[in-house]
């Protein structure tokens, strides 16, 4: 099975890039991680880097697709971020991870960094943001289309770097990858500027993950105004 992967991360209109992305591929396993650091007076880049390092290293050491094991990885990343916090730097990070091993896969996320799963060039699932605006959608207070422009869109309900029990959403697939499957992991600085229907259109035109990312970045480049957030994406095509 051929797997095409691509990634892109840019600083946008911010002083520094606090996103971190990683792809690791070897033999029959692959891991993709996207994290968006929440600086809280600095340290966002440190928090997101901790996420990618710990989640990747632990999966490389043990590639079992197991819910409890993945939760342990997230707890370890959470504790590592907590250990770096100070009174003036309450750094936190979102996290989204795709684990692929021996044909099976798992999706895990916390915060509003998203994972989209496509089959036959159509979205068949996407993660549910842990945010104030997503809660408003679920309660019927606003439409899903309003999340991108809502004044509370950056208020998160869950993130790594939080004291107490953390609650990442973890999905373990019972099926193997299909030849038409594709995945997109992206921070809010990416998905805020492109609609889901456009992601599907660009996927349908693409022969590789690089091409898919290029189409989407071109769209976003026409919409940003130089004050936009860091934006990061990982694309995977089977």
Helices and strands as residue ranges (DSSP letters): E 4-10, E 19-26, E 29-38, H 44-61, H 67-84, E 92-93, E 95-101, E 104-110, E 114-119, E 122-126, H 132-138, G 144-149, E 169-172, E 181-186, H 188-191, H 196-204, H 209-221, E 231-237
